Structure formats: C-alpha cells, structure tokens
Amino acid sequence: MKKHILILITFLLVSFIYSQIPIEEYRTEIEKLETEKQINAYWNKLHKIDQEILLSTSNSKKYDSISISNMIKTVLIFDCHGTKGYNRHGFSGFLPIITLSHNQIGLSQIAYWAIIEKCKEIGGVIDGFGGKYPAYELESVSITFYNYSVFNQEEKYPWLLNKLSEIKTENIIETLIKSFEYQNELRKLKIVSVLNSWYLQTSQNRKEEEKFSIVKMSDNNLYLKQHGRIQKLELVQAKEKTKKYLIENEPFGWNYVYGEDGSLCLIDNQHNELIRYTLAK
C-alpha cells in the first residue's frame, strides 16, 4: 500500500513539474544578473539545457516544458537587460534561433517570432546561421505547421516574413504559457477514427517512409496527426467531392484539400499545389 502511495505521489509531482512553469522564479533569477559576464554565462547555461537536456528528452510533455521554459527565459533576458551581455557572435547569438527551431508547437513559434526579429535587428550570427537569413528560421515554422520545406525558395521569403510580422502578440510569455497548456489538453484526447493516411513529404518529390493521418478525436473534431502530434483542422470550404481545411493558428493561409477518393494535397494562398501526397496502403 505504501509503495503504491509513493508511486502516486511521485507521479503527481512529476506531472506538476511538467505542467507548471515558474515564470516569476525565472524573472527573479534573471533580474539578479548584474554584469555582462553574468548574463552571458546565463545564455551559456540555456544553451547547455538545450543541447544536453532538451534534445535527449523523449517524453513530449517534458520536452515541451523545457522548450517553452527556454523561450520564456530568452524573452525575460531581453525584457530585463536588453542587449546587455548579448554576444551577437557567441552562444547568446544563436541560442534564440535554435530555441525557435527546437520548439515543436506552432503557436509558440509564432508568439516567439518577435524575438527572432529583435535578433535580426541586432545582427551577427543570425545573418548566416543555417544559411542566409531567413532560410533557417522560416524553415522551422513551415516544418512545424505543414512539414513542408521552404529551403531554396528565396522568392517566397519576403512574403512569408511579412505574414509572420503581421501577427502581433501582445504578451509573448502569456501566449507561450497558453500554447503549452493547450498542447497538454490535446494530449488528453483519444483517437476515435482514422479517415486516411498518407506518406509524409517535405516537398513534391521527397516521399518519406513515415506516415501521417487525418483523424477524428474524442472531442468530435478532425486533426492532422504527424510526428506523434495533432493539429486541429478547421473546415474552410465543402464541395461535392472535396473539402478544404486550414490548420488552426497557421500563419500563411495554406490549405489541405481532401477528396472523397482519399486524395490529399497542400495548396498555398494562391491555390498553387505545393504537395500531392501518396495514399498509404
């Protein structure tokens, strides 16, 4: 009996840690940093958390908690200290960028985009990190939402950047917390049925072995399920043989067109076909 109670207490404690992000504790520890050396050391600490803890975490809830925490700490450093201690060519120069790319929640990335814009204003490593700006940063957002690659599509970059800049987030930290809480709510849903499955593709001619699906969940809504995560689909248009869906909170106005024959394609805001997916057997 005591053993079962201990296991329950441990489970509840771990669940609490994963679900609660102590913002004010972060704010207090960051406000206590006084010198540029101390602030730069704090940046290095966040980099270590990212590389040694986050990337080795297989539990998605814990992963999201660590990822969102690093995002919040990054926001707080800029809020409390501006560019003091920010080394545009050191760990602090690329930490905000990899914090974006290692996050797997689309709404979080959109809220955090203002930090990317701030880093671009400062300049430095962001100008060439992962390719010439904004290739790496836009790729992170596009992959998270649509699993679609925009690398080497420079002609799209100005428009994509403009769409992200148009989305204004009044309170970045509050939105980050809400995105984390919403992700936790999605984890509680159960799959009721699978409409169809297709092979993942990041471009028109790059089919992967892994599959993704459109599923109906226990809240009676349809979701796109890929890489073990779900994103809610909103019905945009229904025709006789096709339905057009938009991913909830997506930034670019790209749609999935689903046919009654099981066909699926991703189209951009100009109705250009980006990917036609192969139905999985």
Buried (B, 14 or more C-beta within 10 A) or exposed (E): EEEEEEEEEEEEEEEEEBEEBEBEEBBEEBEEBEEBEEBBEBBBEBBEBBEEEBEEBEEBBBBBBBBBBBBBBBBBBBEBBEBBBBBBEBBBBBBBBBBBBBBBBBBBBBBBBBBBEBBBEBEBBBEEBBEEBBBBBBBBBBBBBBBBBBBEBEEBBEEBBEBBEEEEBEEBBEBBBBBBEBBBEBEEBEEEEEEBBBBBBBBBEEBEEEBBBBBBBEBEBBBBBBEEBBBBBBEEEEEEEBBBBBBBBBBBEBBBBBEEEEBBBBBBEEEEEBBBBBEBE
